[in-house]
């Protein structure tokens, strides 16, 4: 029993998946603990979807081993499918069925699980139970897709970009559903390219880029790995360039990155950096364009690791 | 808890998707009936044709005209020469009759109806003047149910409908689910693949009775098309036909990733059978050399079996070779489809 509690929900080693001209997943290792919400954060094309589909037994990896809930896909597929729930990217549920009919259809595949009413309540679609899927808003459709993943009260929930394309309010409703699932002791793996989503929901985050994990840890740890809690971003007009070592010499500045025309500094204290920065710029005769500061986020972690934005694609 | 079984839910899904699409209902139920009605009327047995002739005014014209009026196969008018020529020229009469000691027929020998008119008028005149026939002739008009064009047509339309709904119903549904990435989502659940495919067959069975019944009932009520064979034989032929075309539909849809792709394939498979399988006209019209190929087509076998059971009332055993053709198509298309089926 204790061994079972300690055993990882998902364990994979040396995962590789190649397509004709690209290596989508390039030697990826992952361990997801029971009861945690684990996020894979990365831009489009980083290999998140390929990875999550391999973990769900929908794709065969070219190399590597996968264990889910201590079982292997090759031998325990039927059992595993009963114990997991999944929401895939781009699934279009049947347009001409009602919300209730769709949930009942998915419920019929599982030996045990929640009642239709419980699920409807959980995703707050009670009022829409008789509405056709084609009449739902984007957020309602997404909640229905998640309802289909939750009908069996799974031990493990896979969510592939659960909030992509939703407005902020609809996104928060989805977060609420995932938080409640966590609260009941469920394990969740989600992919996202919204750093705010990862920061809000996830106990641990793997930053994925080009089929590899380039950083792993809790959102807090990842941000503190910048060793500077603040970010200063600014532009210089007239194409003036100043070497990086000049910026690194400013008090409390930990790292420098270039993002298009912008210069990005991570710093311990905004208050101390800005006056020094102004002096340097003045001394070099540079004209300052836009300047902003903010608390460091996972977005900044990604930028400092790759020199690119999450949403660059 | 039959209602909670996945097969029931999957089948209900198929049925609901169909009944909530009014266009689909039209093509399955109304279209074959509209087609049968239109073709049935077009080829309905009409009263015997009459020939239109003009008699020129002149010596003995009225006597001639009276003799022609006697015949029910002739519709004659008495007009002057100019008018008669005008009517002949404009095709309103098939022939002009000039009275006189020697009666003259004026007509265009390349017009089929003129040739008929010439024979009919000649016959009527000779008879009026006291000709005696030397050979005795009797006519047997063909109007009894079972030998008319509509009787040939109804089983053909039935076969066509079973093919169309089977292929479109299965093929279209599967490819649509695949393009919506729904097939992949279903695979992520514990749903059994066999039950998914079986649900298409179950939903087909629900409709099959209705669509076959609608066409047969229409034929019976409107055109008195006979149903001579036993109901059991008919059910057996229809079920095997539906299974065959569900299998071919599955095969056609097994790899297609787009609706356009599967539509093209469907037409590629079905159009030759529309023409060559004896739906609207007998395939014996085709050259001898291609007939073995036509007889090997599944729709040809289905149509022949339907006609044998409906029109000739033969027992099921007499159609064994036709059923065997369908069985081979059904079994091999299901087997290949399951082997090459693309789930994602």
Interface residues (C-beta under 8 A of the other chain):
Chain A: X56 X57 X58 X78 X81 X82 X84 X86 X88 X89 X90 X91 X92 X93 X94 X96 X97 X101 X104 X105 X106 X107 X108 X109 X110 X132 X148 X158
Chain B: X4 X5 X6 X8 X9 X10 X12 X13 X16 X17 X20 X21 X180 X181 X182 X184 X185 X187 X188 X189 X190 X191 X344
